[in-house]
Amino acid sequence: MIRLAALLLAILVPLYAAGQTPPEHAVTAQAIALQTDRAHGPLVALRRDLHAHPELAGQEARTAATVAARLRTLGLEVQIGLYGHSVVGVLRGAHAGRTIAWRAELDALQTYLVDATPFRSQTPGVHHGCGHDTHIAIALGIAEVLAQHRDQLHGNAVFIFQPEEETFRGAKAMLDRGLLTALPIDEIYGVHVTALPVGQIVVRHGEMFAYQRRIRIALKDGLTAAEIEQLAGQVQGALARSRPQARPWEIQRIAEPGVGLTSATTAFQDYLIVDRLQPTRTGAGTVNLEADLYETDAARLASIIPRVTQVVEASGHGGQLLSVDFIQQNPTVLNDPALTRSAMQTIRQAFGADAVQLAHGQGPFFNDDFAYFQQRVPGVYFFLGGSNADKGITAMNHTPNFAVDEESMRTGVKTFATLIASRLGP
């Protein structure tokens, strides 16, 4: 018996040290971290290849083929083309349990923003300036790590690679085509890299972003340019709201101590940002004033149109007013409270109290059609820091010189693979 025990230890201990857990044991964060380290180099190479070959929304053929091939190599079931260039990978655990989904996006931006990386885009006018190449690499890394533990998983992990996020179409289209009918999902998670310190994970229950609306004020033509400018200023002044001394439109401050998202005194709470109202003429006799709005409080949205109507009437131009409407009103990312608390607890237990930070505010100017998944399935969406001041890297999405410290990928893979493994535990 002593010899048998020694033999088993001789076999199992090296396996555990290499990051492989015996089938009868739950997956450990330590094992996942070791496997993440081994996967990191190839994931960086894959991410750089995707970065050099970005594709616009609706044109993600090469990206999708790359993802599908990688998933097949990992032994996942692969479904393609539910909508556009979508790819879905299914990792089936050895035991019965829930089904957990992870979402990533395939498309890049149409932009001529400066890309200073040595693996810069080879496609003129197209650039991964929002970080979706990083998201794809993280998702594939999570799949790679979890595939090594399928014998320990109680349930299934589903990896959704959606097209057309930048146009806010892909998620809804996949749902409309029956994604959840063919593949029922119990929970869904996702992440977005942004201009927080590298490796910092930030989340909150409820809204991660402000509610975005585009407003149109239709007027009978006849106002002078000066009158139009004055009216636009009056509307903007009547609607705009922020806390004293706060400047929530300065999104470059989201990581700044005292005012950033993780500060209890953040500037990014309780605001309504109104972009400049731009006049356009769509037909003879009509001038439209249009602008994007960003409101943190859902309860205040219904009062915006009546308030604008009051301002126009009080300005003396009520006789010219034809209508006030929202011409675009996408849903916003809305994290499930119970799942958010559970996710934070799991991450902190595995990696320490500082491994995930609570957001006290909502990001302006951006949004994500991940919100459509959350309308159907409870889910959590995280921010992941990709900036590194020491390296001169700033991961401010959609801006010139956007770049990502690839160490953020290591954090993303090990943290979220651990989270999903926990949700698929015994």
C-alpha positions in Angstrom: 0.0 0.0 0.0 2.9 2.3 0.8 4.5 1.6 -2.5 1.1 2.2 -4.3 0.6 5.6 -2.5 4.1 6.6 -3.4 3.6 5.7 -7.0 0.3 7.7 -7.2 2.0 10.7 -5.6 4.9 10.4 -8.1 2.3 10.5 -10.9 -0.1 13.1 -9.6 2.1 15.7 -8.0 4.1 16.5 -11.2 0.8 16.7 -13.1 -0.6 19.2 -10.5 2.6 21.2 -10.5 2.3 21.5 -14.3 -1.1 22.9 -13.9 -3.2 19.8 -14.6 -5.6 18.8 -11.9 -6.7 15.2 -11.3 -10.2 14.4 -12.7 -11.7 14.0 -9.2 -10.6 17.4 -8.1 -12.1 20.9 -8.8 -10.1 23.2 -11.1 -7.8 25.5 -9.2 -6.8 29.1 -9.9 -3.2 28.1 -9.5 -3.5 25.5 -12.3 -5.3 28.0 -14.5 -2.6 30.6 -13.9 0.1 28.1 -15.0 -1.7 27.1 -18.1 -2.4 30.8 -18.9 1.3 31.5 -18.7 2.1 28.7 -21.2 -0.6 29.9 -23.6 0.3 33.6 -23.4 3.0 33.7 -26.1 1.0 32.0 -28.8 -2.0 34.2 -27.9 0.1 37.3 -28.3 1.1 36.1 -31.7 -2.5 35.4 -32.7 -3.6 38.8 -31.4 -0.9 40.5 -33.5 -2.0 38.6 -36.6 -5.6 39.7 -36.1 -4.4 43.3 -35.4 -2.5 43.3 -38.7 -5.5 42.0 -40.6 -8.6 43.9 -39.3 -12.0 43.6 -41.0 -15.0 45.8 -40.9 -18.4 44.9 -39.6 -20.0 42.4 -42.0 -16.7 41.5 -43.6 -15.0 39.5 -40.8 -14.4 36.4 -43.0 -10.7 35.9 -42.2 -11.1 36.7 -38.6 -13.9 34.2 -38.2 -12.0 31.5 -40.1 -9.0 32.0 -37.7 -11.2 31.7 -34.7 -13.1 28.7 -35.9 -9.8 26.9 -36.8 -8.4 27.6 -33.3 -11.6 26.3 -31.6 -11.5 23.1 -33.6 -7.9 22.6 -32.7 -8.9 22.8 -29.0 -11.6 20.1 -29.6 -14.7 22.3 -29.3 -17.8 21.9 -31.3 -17.9 24.8 -33.8 -21.0 26.4 -35.4 -20.5 29.1 -38.0 -22.7 31.4 -39.9 -25.8 31.7 -37.7 -25.6 35.3 -38.6 -23.0 36.8 -40.9 -19.5 35.6 -39.9 -20.5 34.6 -36.4 -18.6 31.7 -34.8 -19.9 29.7 -31.7 -17.7 27.2 -29.9 -19.1 24.7 -27.4 -17.0 23.1 -24.8 -19.0 20.3 -23.2 -17.9 19.3 -19.7 -17.9 15.7 -18.5 -20.7 16.3 -16.0 -24.2 17.7 -16.1 -24.6 21.4 -15.1 -25.4 24.9 -16.3 -24.3 26.5 -19.5 -22.1 29.6 -19.3 -21.4 31.8 -22.2 -18.5 34.1 -23.0 -18.8 36.8 -25.7 -16.2 38.4 -27.9 -16.4 40.6 -31.0 -14.9 40.1 -34.4 -15.0 43.5 -36.2 -12.7 46.5 -36.4 -13.1 50.2 -37.0 -13.2 52.1 -40.2 -10.7 54.8 -39.4 -7.3 56.3 -40.3 -6.2 56.8 -36.7 -2.5 56.5 -36.1 -1.4 52.9 -35.3 2.2 53.0 -34.0 2.5 49.3 -33.3 5.1 47.3 -35.3 2.3 44.9 -36.3 0.1 47.7 -37.5 -2.9 47.2 -39.8 -2.1 46.1 -43.3 -5.6 47.2 -44.5 -5.8 50.9 -45.3 -8.6 52.7 -43.4 -9.3 49.7 -41.1 -7.9 49.4 -37.6 -8.5 47.4 -34.4 -8.8 50.7 -32.5 -11.4 49.4 -30.0 -9.5 46.4 -28.8 -11.6 43.6 -30.3 -8.5 41.7 -31.4 -7.5 41.6 -27.7 -11.0 40.4 -26.7 -10.8 37.6 -29.3 -7.4 36.5 -28.0 -8.7 36.5 -24.4 -11.7 34.4 -25.3 -9.6 31.9 -27.2 -7.2 31.7 -24.2 -10.1 31.0 -21.8 -11.3 28.3 -24.2 -7.8 26.8 -24.3 -7.4 26.7 -20.6 -10.8 25.3 -19.9 -10.5 22.6 -22.6 -7.7 21.1 -20.5 -10.2 20.7 -17.6 -13.3 19.4 -19.4 -13.2 16.3 -17.2 -13.8 18.5 -14.1 -16.5 20.8 -15.7 -20.1 20.4 -14.6 -21.9 21.8 -17.6 -20.9 23.5 -20.8 -18.9 26.6 -21.7 -20.1 28.4 -24.9 -17.9 31.0 -26.7 -19.8 33.4 -28.8 -17.8 35.4 -31.4 -20.2 37.9 -32.8 -19.8 40.0 -35.9 -20.9 43.6 -36.3 -20.6 45.0 -32.8 -19.5 48.4 -34.0 -22.7 48.8 -35.9 -24.7 47.5 -32.9 -26.3 44.8 -35.1 -24.5 41.5 -34.4 -25.8 40.5 -31.0 -29.4 41.2 -31.7 -29.2 39.5 -35.1 -27.7 36.3 -33.6 -30.5 36.3 -31.0 -33.2 36.9 -33.7 -31.8 33.9 -35.7 -32.4 31.6 -32.7 -29.0 31.4 -30.9 -30.7 30.7 -27.6 -33.3 28.3 -29.0 -30.6 26.1 -30.4 -28.3 26.6 -27.4 -29.9 27.6 -24.2 -27.6 29.6 -22.0 -27.9 30.3 -18.2 -25.4 33.1 -17.8 -23.2 35.2 -20.1 -20.0 37.2 -19.5 -17.8 39.6 -21.5 -15.0 42.1 -21.2 -13.9 45.3 -22.8 -10.3 46.5 -22.7 -10.0 50.3 -22.0 -7.8 53.1 -20.6 -7.4 51.8 -17.0 -4.1 50.6 -15.5 -3.0 47.4 -17.1 -4.6 44.4 -15.6 -7.1 46.3 -13.5 -10.6 44.8 -13.6 -13.6 47.0 -12.9 -17.2 46.2 -12.7 -20.5 47.2 -11.0 -24.1 46.0 -10.9 -26.5 47.9 -13.1 -25.4 50.2 -15.9 -21.7 50.2 -17.0 -22.3 53.0 -19.5 -24.6 56.0 -19.6 -27.8 55.6 -21.6 -27.2 56.9 -25.1 -29.8 58.6 -27.2 -29.7 60.7 -30.4 -32.2 63.5 -30.4 -33.6 65.4 -33.3 -35.4 68.8 -33.1 -37.3 69.4 -36.4 -38.0 73.1 -37.1 -39.6 75.0 -40.0 -36.8 76.7 -41.9 -36.5 80.4 -41.6 -34.3 80.9 -38.5 -31.0 82.7 -39.1 -27.7 80.9 -38.5 -27.3 83.1 -35.3 -30.8 82.1 -34.1 -30.1 78.4 -34.7 -26.8 78.6 -32.8 -28.5 80.5 -29.9 -31.3 77.9 -29.7 -28.9 75.0 -29.8 -27.0 76.6 -26.9 -30.2 77.1 -24.9 -31.2 73.5 -25.3 -27.8 72.2 -24.4 -27.6 74.5 -21.4 -31.0 73.4 -20.1 -30.3 69.7 -20.4 -26.6 69.3 -19.4 -26.0 68.2 -15.8 -23.1 67.2 -13.8 -22.0 67.3 -10.1 -20.2 70.4 -8.9 -16.7 70.6 -10.3 -17.1 67.3 -12.1 -16.3 67.1 -15.8 -17.6 63.7 -17.0 -17.0 64.6 -20.6 -13.3 64.3 -19.9 -13.2 60.6 -20.4 -9.4 60.6 -20.4 -9.7 60.9 -16.5 -11.5 57.6 -16.0 -8.4 56.2 -14.2 -7.5 59.4 -12.3 -7.4 59.1 -8.5 -10.3 61.0 -6.9 -12.4 61.4 -10.0 -12.0 58.1 -11.9 -14.5 55.2 -12.1 -13.2 53.4 -9.0 -13.3 56.5 -6.8 -16.3 57.0 -4.5 -16.2 60.6 -5.5 -16.0 59.9 -9.2 -16.9 62.5 -11.8 -18.6 59.9 -13.8 -21.9 59.6 -11.9 -25.2 61.6 -12.1 -24.6 63.4 -15.3 -26.3 64.2 -18.6 -23.8 65.1 -21.4 -25.2 66.8 -24.5 -23.0 66.9 -27.6 -23.2 70.0 -29.7 -26.4 70.3 -31.6 -25.7 70.3 -35.3 -28.1 71.8 -37.9 -28.9 69.8 -41.0 -31.4 70.3 -43.8 -33.1 67.2 -45.1 -35.6 68.8 -47.3 -37.1 72.2 -48.4 -38.5 74.1 -45.5 -37.1 72.0 -42.7 -34.0 72.3 -40.5 -33.0 69.6 -38.0 -30.9 70.0 -34.9 -29.3 66.7 -33.9 -27.0 65.6 -31.1 -26.1 62.5 -29.0 -27.0 62.5 -25.3 -25.5 60.5 -22.5 -27.7 60.1 -19.4 -26.8 58.1 -16.3 -30.3 58.0 -14.8 -32.8 55.9 -16.7 -35.7 57.5 -14.7 -34.8 60.9 -16.3 -34.9 59.8 -19.9 -38.6 60.3 -20.3 -38.4 64.0 -19.3 -35.8 64.9 -22.0 -38.2 65.4 -24.9 -40.8 67.5 -22.9 -37.9 69.6 -21.5 -36.6 70.3 -25.0 -40.1 71.2 -26.2 -40.4 73.7 -23.3 -37.0 75.3 -24.1 -37.9 75.8 -27.8 -41.3 77.3 -26.9 -39.8 79.6 -24.3 -37.2 80.8 -26.8 -39.8 82.4 -29.0 -39.4 79.8 -31.8 -42.3 77.6 -30.7 -44.1 78.4 -33.9 -41.3 76.9 -35.9 -41.2 73.6 -33.9 -42.4 70.6 -35.9 -41.3 67.7 -33.6 -38.8 66.5 -31.0 -37.8 62.8 -31.1 -35.2 60.3 -30.2 -34.1 58.9 -33.5 -31.7 56.4 -32.0 -32.0 54.8 -28.5 -30.0 51.6 -28.0 -30.2 49.6 -24.8 -27.2 49.9 -22.4 -25.1 47.2 -20.7 -27.0 46.3 -17.5 -25.1 43.9 -15.2 -27.1 41.4 -13.1 -26.7 42.4 -9.4 -26.5 38.8 -8.0 -24.1 37.6 -10.7 -22.0 40.7 -10.3 -21.6 40.1 -6.6 -20.9 36.4 -7.1 -18.3 37.2 -9.8 -16.5 39.7 -7.6 -16.4 37.3 -4.7 -15.0 34.5 -6.8 -12.3 36.7 -8.3 -11.3 38.1 -5.0 -11.1 34.7 -3.3 -8.9 33.4 -6.1 -6.6 36.4 -6.6 -7.0 38.8 -3.7 -9.1 41.7 -2.7 -7.6 44.1 -5.3 -8.1 41.7 -8.2 -11.4 43.4 -9.1 -12.5 47.0 -8.3 -16.0 48.3 -7.9 -17.0 51.0 -10.4 -18.8 53.9 -8.8 -19.8 55.6 -12.1 -20.8 54.9 -15.7 -18.6 55.4 -18.8 -19.8 58.1 -21.2 -19.7 58.0 -25.0 -19.4 54.3 -25.5 -21.9 51.4 -25.4 -21.9 47.7 -26.4 -24.6 45.5 -28.0 -23.7 42.9 -25.3 -26.8 44.6 -23.8 -29.0 42.6 -26.1 -27.7 39.3 -24.7 -28.4 40.7 -21.2 -32.0 41.3 -22.1 -32.4 37.6 -22.5 -29.8 36.1 -20.2 -28.4 37.3 -16.8 -24.9 38.5 -17.5 -21.9 40.5 -16.3 -19.7 42.8 -18.4 -16.3 43.9 -17.1 -13.8 46.6 -18.0 -10.1 45.5 -18.2 -7.3 47.9 -18.0 -4.9 48.0 -21.0 -2.9 51.2 -20.4 0.7 51.3 -19.1 2.1 54.8 -18.6 5.6 53.4 -18.1 5.5 51.9 -21.6 3.7 54.9 -23.1 0.6 52.8 -23.8 -2.8 54.3 -23.7 -5.8 52.1 -24.3 -8.4 54.8 -24.9 -10.7 53.3 -27.4 -11.4 55.0 -30.7 -8.6 57.6 -30.3 -5.3 58.2 -32.1 -2.4 56.0 -30.9 -4.7 53.5 -29.2 -2.7 50.6 -28.0 -3.0 47.7 -25.5 -0.4 46.3 -23.1 -0.7 42.7 -23.9 -0.1 41.7 -20.3 -3.7 42.6 -19.9 -4.5 39.4 -21.9 -2.7 37.3 -19.3 -4.9 38.8 -16.5 -8.0 38.4 -18.6 -7.4 34.8 -19.4 -6.5 33.6 -15.9 -9.2 35.6 -14.1 -12.1 34.8 -16.3 -11.2 31.2 -16.9 -11.1 30.9 -13.1 -14.5 32.6 -12.9 -16.1 30.3 -15.5 -14.5 27.2 -14.0 -16.0 28.2 -10.7 -19.4 28.6 -12.2 -19.0 25.1 -13.7 -17.8 23.6 -10.5 -19.3 20.7 -8.6 
